[in-house]
Amino acid sequence: MKAVGLLLAGGRSRRMGGGDKALRLLGGVSLLDRVIARLRPQVAALVINANGDPSRFADFGLPVVADSVPDFAGPLAGVLAGLDWTAEHRPEWDFVVSVATDAPFLPVDLVERLTGELAAAGADLACAASGGRAHPVFGLWPVRLRADLQHAVVVEGVRKVDEWTGRHQLATVSFPDRPVDPFFNANRPEDLAAAAALLAATETPLAR
C-alpha cells in the first residue's frame, strides 16, 4: 500500500510557549527531524501540514500544505489538508497516515500495523493506542472519505477527531508503552526535558 505521510505541525503550540513546536531541539536535533527519520521509511511520500509562512520549513525539502479551514481548526483540518493534497498530487494512492510532530519516539512499524489491522478488520479507518489510551491523530485515513470529512469540518463545524471517526468503522491498534511510550508527546518545555532523559536511556543521538 502506498501512503502519504502527513506531518501535523499546524497548531499554535500554546503550551510550549508559542512558535513552531516541531522545530524545538531534542538532543541537538529538531523534533520534526526525529519524526521524519522514523516515518520516512514507512511511507511513499511526506507532506508537512503547517500554517503561516511555509519558508521556515524550506530546509526539509518537503511540500508544505496549510489548512483550508481558517482559525487553526485543529488536527481534523490538518488531515483534510493532507487528503486534499493527496487527491491532487497522488490521485492513485488511497491512504494518508497522519502523525504528530512532537512525538520523537514514533513507532517504526506504525504504518505496517495500522494497515494490517485495517485490512484484517475490514475497517474504514485505523488509529493507534498505548497504555489504554487512543491516539487518534496517529491514524490511517482513506482518501475516499475526503468529501465526508470536508462536510463535517467545514459545514458542520466538527473539531473533535473522535466525533468524526465515531461515524465510521474504526480499528484501534495497541502498541506497548514500555520501556517508552512511543506516543510520548512534548507539549510543554518540561516534556522536552523528560524526552531528553528518555532519549539518553534508550537511543543513540540522531544525526540529520
Secondary structure, DSSP 8 states (H G I E B T S, - for coil): --EEEEEE--S--GGGTSS-GGG-EETTEEHHHHHHHHHGGGSSEEEEE--S-GGGGGGGT--EE--SSTTT--HHHHHHHHHHHHHHH-TT--EEEEEETT-TT--TTHHHHHHHHHHHHT-SEEEEEETTEEEEEEEEEEGGGHHHHHIIIIIS----HHHHHTTS-EEEEEE--SSS-TT----SHHHHHHHHHHHHHH------
